């Protein structure tokens, strides 16, 4: 049901003309590449053709402002897997809003969402504590509204996948399973 070609096409129809940006299936790590003389359009490159990776990279693009979208990977650092407790906390702070938007995009597309703490070889944290923060951000965005790019894509996904628009808090019922985080 969820074909990557469909998502690429939806993104293209929604943003190529207005933002000179394309969603690109990559072979390796995801990256955002601003336009250059060699490639005259911006590229949101996602990993290995994975639908979830594409939604995640799109979410980062939707968060980034005009100036950030002129910088490779939006000018952010990425500390790879294996982060200590402090670096993991910094990573999670940066990831709350993009993962909230990814959750919204996933719901609009009728696609399952899973938060990612992305630190398999590092300090383990309770992923449900992080998901609780992401969930709170989802509800805040629904209540306070989306930027115009996010709203455009959410509407396009809902239209294509025939999911309800507007998105409501009731679509994001989630409870923290606190008993699963004891000892972390």
N, C-alpha and C positions, 0 to 999 in steps of 0.2 A: 504494500500500500504506500509506503514512503520511499519514493524513488528520488535519488539525489538529483537527477536531471530535472525533476519538477521543481525542486527547491531552487536550483540554479536559475531556471526560467522565471520563477516568481520574483527572485531577487533582481534579475536583469530587467524585467518589465517595470519593477518598482523603482529602481535606483540608477540604472545606467544613464538614461537621459538627464536626470536631474542632478546626479552626483558623480558621473563619470566613473562608476565603480562596478566591478564585476566580482562574482563569487567564483573561485577557482578551485577545482579539485587538485590537491597536491599529493605528492608521493611520500613526503617526509613530515617534518614538524610543521605545525601551522604558523603562519606569519602574515602580517599586514604589510603590503608594499605600496607606497604611494607611486603615482605616475612618474615616469622618467621619459627621456627622449627616446629610449628604446621601446618602452611599453607605455603608450599614451593614456592609459587609464589606471585607476587605483585597483588593487587586487586584495580581496579578502581570501587568503589561501587557507583551506582547511585540510585536515590530515586524512590521507588514505581513502577518501571517498565516503567517510562515515557521516551519516546524517546528523548524529549528535554533535560531532566535531564542527560541522558546518553551522549548526544553530549556536554553538558556543562562540565561535569566531564572529558570527554575525552580531551576537549580543555585545561583544567588545567593540565592534564598529559602531553600533547604535549608541553606546555610552560615550564614545570619543567625540570631543568637540571639533570644530573646524580646524583649529591649529594642530591638534593632535593627529588629525587625519592627513597631515602633510609630513609626518614623521614615520620612519620604519617602525613597525610594532608600536605605533603611537607614542614612541619615546619612552616606553616603560622598560624596566628591568624585568628579567625573569630569572628567578632562583630555582634551579631544577630540583627534581625529586631528591630527597635526602636532607630536607630542611630541618634545622633544630627548632625548638619550641618557639623562640622569638621570631625567626624567619617564617615559620608556619603561620603564626598569628598575623604577621604583616601580609602574607599571601592571602589569608582568608579575609582580612579587611578589604583588600583590593578587589577580591572576587565576589563580594556580597551582591553588588548591584548587577554586574554582568550575569551572574548565575540566576538572579531574580528575573532578569529579562529573558534569559534562556528558558526558564521555567514557563514564562508567559508565552514565548514563541512555541515551545513544545506543546502547550495546551491548545493554542490556536491551531496547531497542525495535527492535533489528536495523537501526539507522539509522547511516549513515556519519558519522564524527566528523572534524572538522578543527580543529586549534588555530587561534586567532586572536590575532595580535599587534596587530591593529586600529590600524595606524599607517601607512597608505599614503602620507601626505604628510609624514611626519616621519623621524626617524633610523631607518635600517634596521638591524635586528638579525637574527641567524640564528633563524628560526622553529623550526628543529630543536633548537637549544639549549633554547629554551623548551619545546618538546614533550617533550624529555628530562626536564625538571623536572616537567611535568604527568604524564608516564608514571610517574615515581618516586612521585608522590603517589597515583596510581591504585593502584599495588601496595601502598603503605602502608595505604590505606583498606581494600583487600581483606584484608590481613593483620590489621589492628587493629580492623576493624569500622566500621560506619556509625552515624550518629545515627538515632534511631527514625524520623524523617520520611523520611530518605533511604532507609532500608531498606524502609519501607512502599511508597514509590513504585517502587523497583527491583523489588520483588516483584510489584506491580500491573502494571508494564510487561512483565515476563517472562511473567506469566500471560496478558496480553492478546495479546502478540506471539508467544507460544509459543517463547520463548528460554530457554536453560538457567538455572536457579537452583539453588544460589547461583552468583554470578559468581566466576570463578577467574582467577588470574594468567595461565594459559595462553590465555585469551581476549584478552589484551592484549599479544601478542608484537609488539614494535616495536624496530627498530634505528635508531640515529642514523646518517643518511647523511653522515658527517663531511666527505666530499669535496665536498658541496654547500655547505658553509659557509666554505670557504676564501675569504679576501678580504673577509668581512663583519666 
